[in-house]
């Protein structure tokens, strides 16, 4: 992990926005008007999917994909002007929000500024035509790293956005670029602005294996932590998805969380989420509403930064298209109170100063945050009715009456038994000690 990564990043709440589909007209001004509501959710960082002009050659859909970028230094005129974006950043900063933009340095649009000016910076076929190294990404062509001129151009671009007011970079398919590039970029950006947040979209383990097999760059999450503060949880995403939809027991997923604790730096930060622009909405993927909310609560409680994808607070079931106008159905923001409560708990002293412990996986996930004099004990009914548990089940809490930080109500533990919650309990309790770790010995020889 980057040596100067603050441990507090594990308590960040990040909110993902696709400007095109956020407001009625898809503009920066509409996002700016929505900032106070987003701030009230408990958000710390707004991540904007690419804000740059979109290529038109070989585009997908009617408008093209924001990840097919024509000019890294420009602003998509659909959204407004550079001045509009500057005002949005200023408004966010006034509310105490940081602004993160998407960085897509593996590839550009077929008709990008760079391919016209520097075709030598691209992968080419035998006839000299720029190509992609991932055939299904037909609307883009791949930059060929390393190249000193390309590196200098891209790093200068990052410095320019940092000086413009941007506070962080979410780096698309970061695993596909050389680690040396990211290390140099982080150091160079720090010279013009301190405290910039670096989030890597690390890729699925099988993709890393494939890239290495065909002699292309494929960085593991462990390697990326040399330059990045936060990485995706795609290293274990297949199990995450299986657990969400009930195809794998929660305890199998928890065991992989323990593995992450063992193989990454002690202060590593993962991005925890139940949905994002590349994944289905949790309310569609897990049609049992209570189970979907239980998984959402656990991922927010889990160790790591928590991502909210715009529309999640409305219980959206549809993942907007990347390629066309496909507006979020905002409705009445039915899940705002729930997500606000979860976001607030990310700043509880038990989480900001404490240690995280995974306990049981079935019949409900049990986990705890414990700091001197305080603690939070979470119980998440991710199995729903399929758990086949009647009434009560065993917990590692002394008998007594506890406050539920999610509902504000009280919950009673009697004879070491707790009622199974319909969704989740997060109980406030004095210091937790001597909790039994899940698979704590790892000595199954």
C-alpha positions as CSV (number, residue, x, y, z in Angstrom):
1,X,0.0,0.0,0.0
2,X,1.2,3.5,-0.6
3,X,3.1,4.4,2.5
4,X,1.3,7.7,3.0
5,X,-2.3,6.4,2.7
6,X,-4.3,7.6,5.7
7,X,-6.0,4.8,7.6
8,X,-9.1,7.0,7.7
9,X,-9.7,6.2,4.0
10,X,-11.3,2.9,5.2
11,X,-14.2,5.1,6.5
12,X,-14.8,7.1,3.4
13,X,-18.2,7.1,1.7
14,X,-17.9,7.6,-2.1
15,X,-20.8,8.5,-4.3
16,X,-20.6,7.6,-8.0
17,X,-22.3,9.9,-10.6
18,X,-22.8,9.6,-14.4
19,X,-23.6,13.1,-15.3
20,X,-25.5,12.2,-18.5
21,X,-28.1,10.2,-16.6
22,X,-28.2,12.0,-13.2
23,X,-30.5,15.0,-14.0
24,X,-33.2,15.7,-16.6
25,X,-30.8,17.4,-18.9
26,X,-27.6,15.6,-17.9
27,X,-25.6,18.7,-16.9
28,X,-23.0,19.8,-14.3
29,X,-25.5,22.4,-13.1
30,X,-28.1,19.8,-12.2
31,X,-25.5,17.8,-10.2
32,X,-24.5,21.0,-8.4
33,X,-28.1,21.6,-7.4
34,X,-28.2,18.1,-6.0
35,X,-25.0,18.4,-3.9
36,X,-26.7,19.4,-0.6
37,X,-28.9,16.2,-0.7
38,X,-25.9,14.1,-1.5
39,X,-23.9,15.6,1.3
40,X,-26.8,14.8,3.7
41,X,-26.4,11.1,2.8
42,X,-23.1,11.2,4.6
43,X,-21.0,11.2,1.5
44,X,-17.3,12.3,1.6
45,X,-16.2,12.0,-2.0
46,X,-18.1,12.4,-5.3
47,X,-16.7,10.3,-8.1
48,X,-17.6,11.5,-11.6
49,X,-17.5,8.9,-14.3
50,X,-15.5,10.4,-17.2
51,X,-16.3,14.0,-17.8
52,X,-14.4,14.3,-21.1
53,X,-15.5,14.6,-24.7
54,X,-16.6,11.2,-26.1
55,X,-15.3,9.8,-29.4
56,X,-17.7,9.3,-32.3
57,X,-15.8,6.8,-34.5
58,X,-16.9,3.2,-33.9
59,X,-19.0,4.5,-30.9
60,X,-21.5,2.2,-29.2
61,X,-25.1,3.3,-28.9
62,X,-26.4,6.7,-30.0
63,X,-24.0,8.8,-27.9
64,X,-21.0,6.6,-27.2
65,X,-19.4,5.4,-24.0
66,X,-17.8,7.9,-21.6
67,X,-14.8,5.5,-21.3
68,X,-14.1,6.1,-25.0
69,X,-12.4,9.5,-24.5
70,X,-11.5,11.9,-27.3
71,X,-9.5,14.5,-25.2
72,X,-8.2,13.9,-21.7
73,X,-7.9,17.7,-21.2
74,X,-11.3,18.7,-22.4
75,X,-14.9,18.7,-20.9
76,X,-17.8,17.0,-22.6
77,X,-20.0,19.8,-24.0
78,X,-23.1,17.7,-23.2
79,X,-22.5,18.4,-19.6
80,X,-21.4,22.1,-19.8
81,X,-18.2,24.0,-19.9
82,X,-15.0,24.0,-17.9
83,X,-16.3,27.0,-16.0
84,X,-19.4,25.0,-15.1
85,X,-17.3,22.1,-13.8
86,X,-15.1,24.6,-11.9
87,X,-18.2,26.0,-10.2
88,X,-19.4,22.5,-9.4
89,X,-16.1,21.7,-7.7
90,X,-16.2,24.9,-5.8
91,X,-19.7,24.2,-4.6
92,X,-18.7,20.6,-3.5
93,X,-15.7,22.0,-1.6
94,X,-17.9,24.5,0.1
95,X,-20.0,21.6,1.5
96,X,-16.9,19.7,2.6
97,X,-17.1,17.2,-0.3
98,X,-14.1,16.0,-2.3
99,X,-14.3,15.6,-6.0
100,X,-12.8,12.5,-7.8
101,X,-12.7,12.1,-11.6
102,X,-12.3,9.0,-13.7
103,X,-8.9,8.5,-15.4
104,X,-8.9,6.2,-18.4
105,X,-5.2,5.8,-19.4
106,X,-5.3,2.3,-20.9
107,X,-7.1,3.4,-24.1
108,X,-8.7,6.3,-26.0
109,X,-11.4,6.7,-28.6
110,X,-10.5,5.8,-32.2
111,X,-10.7,9.6,-33.1
112,X,-8.9,10.9,-30.1
113,X,-6.6,13.9,-30.0
114,X,-3.7,11.6,-29.2
115,X,-4.2,9.1,-32.1
116,X,-4.2,12.0,-34.5
117,X,-1.1,13.7,-33.0
118,X,0.9,10.6,-31.8
119,X,-0.2,7.4,-33.5
120,X,3.1,5.9,-32.3
121,X,1.8,5.9,-28.7
122,X,-0.7,3.1,-29.6
123,X,-0.8,-0.6,-30.1
124,X,-0.9,-1.3,-33.8
125,X,-1.6,-4.2,-36.1
126,X,0.8,-5.3,-38.8
127,X,-0.5,-2.6,-41.1
128,X,0.1,0.2,-38.6
129,X,-3.6,0.7,-37.7
130,X,-4.1,1.4,-33.9
131,X,-6.0,-1.5,-32.2
132,X,-7.4,-2.6,-28.9
133,X,-5.9,-5.6,-27.0
134,X,-9.4,-6.5,-25.7
135,X,-11.5,-7.3,-28.8
136,X,-14.9,-6.8,-27.2
137,X,-13.8,-3.2,-26.4
138,X,-14.4,-2.3,-30.1
139,X,-15.0,1.4,-29.5
140,X,-11.5,2.1,-28.2
141,X,-7.8,1.6,-29.1
142,X,-5.1,0.9,-26.6
143,X,-2.2,3.1,-25.5
144,X,1.1,1.3,-25.6
145,X,3.0,1.7,-22.3
146,X,5.7,2.5,-21.5
147,X,6.6,5.4,-23.6
148,X,8.5,8.4,-22.2
149,X,6.5,11.0,-24.3
150,X,3.2,9.3,-23.4
151,X,4.0,9.1,-19.7
152,X,5.0,12.8,-19.6
153,X,1.8,13.8,-21.4
154,X,-0.5,11.8,-19.1
155,X,1.2,12.9,-15.9
156,X,1.1,16.5,-17.0
157,X,-2.7,16.0,-17.6
158,X,-3.1,14.6,-14.1
159,X,-1.2,17.5,-12.6
160,X,-3.4,19.9,-14.5
161,X,-6.6,18.5,-13.1
162,X,-5.3,18.5,-9.6
163,X,-4.4,22.1,-9.9
164,X,-7.9,22.7,-11.4
165,X,-9.4,21.5,-8.1
166,X,-9.8,17.7,-8.4
167,X,-9.1,15.9,-5.2
168,X,-8.8,12.3,-6.4
169,X,-8.5,9.9,-9.3
170,X,-10.4,6.7,-9.9
171,X,-8.2,4.9,-12.4
172,X,-10.0,2.7,-14.9
173,X,-8.6,-0.8,-15.4
174,X,-5.5,0.3,-13.5
175,X,-4.1,-3.2,-13.5
176,X,-3.4,-3.0,-17.3
177,X,-0.8,-0.2,-16.9
178,X,2.8,-0.7,-15.6
179,X,3.2,-0.1,-11.9
180,X,6.1,2.2,-12.7
181,X,3.7,4.6,-14.4
182,X,1.4,4.8,-11.4
183,X,4.3,5.3,-9.0
184,X,5.7,8.1,-11.1
185,X,2.2,9.7,-11.5
186,X,1.5,9.6,-7.8
187,X,4.8,11.3,-6.9
188,X,4.4,13.9,-9.6
189,X,0.8,14.8,-8.6
190,X,1.8,15.1,-5.0
191,X,4.3,17.8,-6.0
192,X,1.4,20.1,-7.1
193,X,-1.3,19.0,-4.6
194,X,-1.0,17.0,-1.4
195,X,-3.6,14.5,-0.2
196,X,-5.0,13.4,-3.6
197,X,-6.9,10.1,-3.3
198,X,-5.9,7.3,-5.6
199,X,-8.6,4.6,-6.3
200,X,-7.6,1.7,-8.6
201,X,-10.2,-0.3,-10.6
202,X,-8.2,-3.5,-10.1
203,X,-9.5,-6.2,-12.3
204,X,-10.8,-9.7,-11.9
205,X,-8.2,-12.3,-11.1
206,X,-8.8,-14.3,-14.2
207,X,-8.3,-11.2,-16.3
208,X,-4.9,-10.6,-14.6
209,X,-4.0,-14.3,-15.4
210,X,-5.0,-13.9,-19.0
211,X,-3.1,-10.6,-19.5
212,X,0.1,-12.2,-18.1
213,X,-0.3,-15.2,-20.3
214,X,-0.4,-13.1,-23.5
215,X,2.6,-11.0,-22.3
216,X,0.6,-7.9,-21.5
217,X,0.6,-5.9,-18.2
218,X,-1.6,-7.5,-15.6
219,X,-1.0,-6.2,-12.0
220,X,-2.3,-7.9,-9.0
221,X,-4.0,-5.9,-6.2
222,X,-1.0,-6.5,-4.0
223,X,1.2,-4.8,-6.6
224,X,-1.2,-1.9,-7.1
225,X,-1.1,-1.1,-3.4
226,X,2.4,0.2,-4.0
227,X,0.9,3.3,-5.7
228,X,-2.8,3.3,-4.8
229,X,-4.8,4.0,-1.7
230,X,-7.9,2.0,-2.5
231,X,-8.5,-1.0,-4.8
232,X,-11.7,-2.7,-6.0
233,X,-12.8,-6.0,-4.5
234,X,-12.8,-7.6,-7.9
235,X,-10.1,-10.0,-6.6
236,X,-12.9,-11.9,-4.9
237,X,-15.8,-10.6,-6.8
238,X,-17.0,-14.0,-8.1
239,X,-17.5,-15.2,-4.6
240,X,-19.1,-11.9,-3.6
241,X,-21.7,-12.2,-6.4
242,X,-22.3,-15.9,-5.5
243,X,-23.0,-15.0,-1.9
244,X,-25.2,-12.1,-2.8
245,X,-27.5,-14.3,-4.9
246,X,-27.5,-17.2,-2.5
247,X,-25.3,-19.5,-4.6
248,X,-22.6,-19.7,-2.0
249,X,-22.7,-19.6,1.8
250,X,-21.9,-16.3,3.4
251,X,-19.1,-18.0,5.4
252,X,-17.3,-18.8,2.2
253,X,-17.2,-15.1,1.4
254,X,-16.1,-14.2,4.9
255,X,-13.2,-16.6,4.6
256,X,-12.0,-14.7,1.5
257,X,-12.2,-11.4,3.5
258,X,-9.9,-13.0,6.1
259,X,-7.6,-14.0,3.2
260,X,-7.5,-10.3,2.1
261,X,-6.4,-9.4,5.7
262,X,-3.6,-11.9,5.4
263,X,-2.1,-11.1,2.0
264,X,-2.4,-7.3,1.7
265,X,-0.6,-4.6,3.8
266,X,-2.0,-4.2,7.3
267,X,-3.5,-0.8,6.5
268,X,-5.0,-1.8,3.1
269,X,-8.3,-0.3,2.0
270,X,-10.8,-2.0,-0.3
271,X,-13.8,-0.4,-2.0
272,X,-16.9,-2.2,-0.7
273,X,-20.1,-2.0,-2.7
274,X,-23.2,-4.0,-3.7
275,X,-23.5,-2.3,-7.1
276,X,-21.7,0.1,-9.5
277,X,-22.0,1.1,-13.2
278,X,-20.5,-2.2,-14.4
279,X,-22.5,-4.4,-12.1
280,X,-26.3,-5.1,-11.8
281,X,-28.3,-3.2,-9.2
282,X,-28.6,-5.1,-5.9
283,X,-32.4,-4.7,-6.0
284,X,-32.4,-6.5,-9.3
285,X,-29.7,-9.0,-8.6
286,X,-31.2,-10.0,-5.2
287,X,-34.9,-9.6,-5.7
288,X,-35.6,-10.4,-2.0
289,X,-35.7,-6.8,-0.8
290,X,-34.7,-7.6,2.8
291,X,-31.8,-9.8,1.8
292,X,-30.6,-7.1,-0.6
293,X,-30.7,-4.5,2.2
294,X,-28.9,-6.9,4.6
295,X,-26.1,-7.3,2.1
296,X,-26.0,-3.5,1.7
297,X,-25.7,-3.0,5.4
298,X,-22.9,-5.6,5.7
299,X,-20.9,-4.0,2.9
300,X,-21.2,-0.6,4.6
301,X,-20.2,-2.1,7.9
302,X,-17.3,-4.1,6.3
303,X,-13.8,-2.8,6.6
304,X,-13.1,-0.5,3.7
305,X,-14.5,2.6,1.9
306,X,-18.2,2.2,1.0
307,X,-19.5,3.1,-2.5
308,X,-23.0,4.3,-3.2
309,X,-24.0,4.3,-6.9
310,X,-26.4,7.2,-7.8
311,X,-29.9,5.8,-7.8
312,X,-29.2,3.3,-5.1
313,X,-30.9,5.5,-2.5
314,X,-34.1,5.2,-4.6
315,X,-34.0,1.4,-4.6
316,X,-33.3,1.5,-8.4
317,X,-33.5,-1.9,-10.2
318,X,-32.2,-0.8,-13.6
319,X,-28.5,-0.2,-14.3
320,X,-28.4,2.8,-16.7
321,X,-26.9,2.3,-20.1
322,X,-23.4,3.7,-20.7
323,X,-24.1,4.4,-24.3
324,X,-27.4,6.3,-24.4
325,X,-29.6,8.7,-22.4
326,X,-31.1,6.4,-19.8
327,X,-32.2,8.4,-16.8
328,X,-32.2,7.2,-13.2
329,X,-35.8,6.7,-11.8
330,X,-35.4,8.7,-8.6
331,X,-38.9,8.2,-7.2
332,X,-39.1,9.2,-3.6
333,X,-35.6,8.3,-2.5
334,X,-37.0,5.5,-0.3
335,X,-33.6,4.2,0.9
336,X,-32.1,7.5,1.8
337,X,-32.6,7.1,5.6
338,X,-31.2,3.6,5.5
339,X,-28.1,4.6,3.6
340,X,-27.6,7.8,5.7
341,X,-27.6,5.7,8.9
342,X,-25.1,3.3,7.4
343,X,-22.9,6.2,6.2
344,X,-23.1,7.8,9.6
345,X,-21.8,4.7,11.3
346,X,-18.7,4.8,9.1
347,X,-17.7,7.7,11.3
348,X,-18.5,6.1,14.6
349,X,-15.5,5.9,16.9
350,X,-15.7,2.2,17.0
351,X,-15.0,2.1,13.3
352,X,-12.6,5.1,13.0
353,X,-10.4,4.0,15.9
354,X,-11.3,0.3,16.3
355,X,-10.5,-3.1,15.0
356,X,-12.7,-5.2,12.8
357,X,-13.6,-8.8,13.6
358,X,-15.5,-11.3,11.5
359,X,-17.5,-13.8,13.6
360,X,-20.1,-16.2,12.1
361,X,-21.5,-16.5,8.6
362,X,-24.7,-18.4,9.2
363,X,-27.5,-18.2,10.1
364,X,-26.7,-14.5,9.9
365,X,-23.3,-12.7,9.4
366,X,-22.0,-11.5,12.7
367,X,-19.1,-9.0,12.8
368,X,-17.9,-6.3,15.2
369,X,-15.9,-3.1,15.5
370,X,-14.2,-2.7,18.8
371,X,-12.3,0.3,20.2
372,X,-11.4,1.0,23.9
373,X,-14.7,1.7,25.7
374,X,-16.9,1.3,22.7
375,X,-18.1,-1.2,20.1
376,X,-20.6,-2.0,17.4
377,X,-21.9,-5.5,16.9
378,X,-23.4,-6.2,13.5
379,X,-25.9,-8.9,12.7
380,X,-26.9,-9.2,9.0
381,X,-29.7,-11.5,7.9
382,X,-28.3,-12.1,4.4
383,X,-30.0,-15.5,4.1
384,X,-33.4,-14.1,4.7
385,X,-36.1,-16.8,5.1
386,X,-33.8,-19.3,3.5
387,X,-31.9,-19.3,6.8
388,X,-34.5,-21.6,8.3
389,X,-33.9,-20.2,11.7
390,X,-36.9,-19.9,14.0
391,X,-36.8,-17.2,16.6
392,X,-33.4,-16.7,18.2
393,X,-29.8,-17.7,17.6
394,X,-26.5,-17.6,19.6
395,X,-24.4,-14.4,19.8
396,X,-21.3,-13.4,21.6
397,X,-22.8,-10.6,23.7
398,X,-23.6,-10.5,27.4
399,X,-27.3,-10.6,28.2
400,X,-28.9,-7.1,28.3
401,X,-30.8,-4.5,26.4
402,X,-28.9,-2.9,23.5
403,X,-29.6,0.1,21.3
404,X,-29.9,-0.7,17.6
405,X,-28.0,2.1,15.7
406,X,-29.9,1.4,12.5
407,X,-33.4,1.7,13.8
408,X,-32.9,3.6,17.1
409,X,-34.9,0.9,18.9
410,X,-33.8,-1.6,21.5
411,X,-32.9,-5.3,21.2
412,X,-32.7,-7.7,24.0
413,X,-30.1,-10.5,24.4
414,X,-31.3,-13.2,26.7
415,X,-29.5,-16.4,27.6
416,X,-27.0,-15.6,24.9
417,X,-29.7,-15.5,22.3
418,X,-30.7,-12.7,19.9
419,X,-33.8,-12.6,17.7
420,X,-33.0,-12.9,14.0
421,X,-33.5,-9.4,12.5
422,X,-35.6,-9.0,9.4
423,X,-32.7,-7.1,7.8
424,X,-29.9,-6.2,10.2
425,X,-29.1,-5.0,13.7
426,X,-26.0,-2.9,14.5
427,X,-25.9,-2.9,18.3
428,X,-24.0,-0.3,20.4
429,X,-22.1,-2.0,23.2
430,X,-19.2,-1.3,25.6
431,X,-15.8,-2.5,24.6
432,X,-15.8,-5.9,22.9
433,X,-13.1,-8.3,23.8
434,X,-12.1,-11.9,23.3
435,X,-14.4,-12.4,20.3
436,X,-13.9,-15.7,18.6
437,X,-12.5,-15.1,15.1
438,X,-13.9,-16.9,12.1
439,X,-11.4,-19.6,11.0
440,X,-8.9,-17.8,13.3
441,X,-6.1,-20.4,13.3
442,X,-5.8,-21.0,9.6
443,X,-4.0,-24.2,10.6
444,X,-6.0,-26.8,8.8
445,X,-3.0,-29.0,7.8
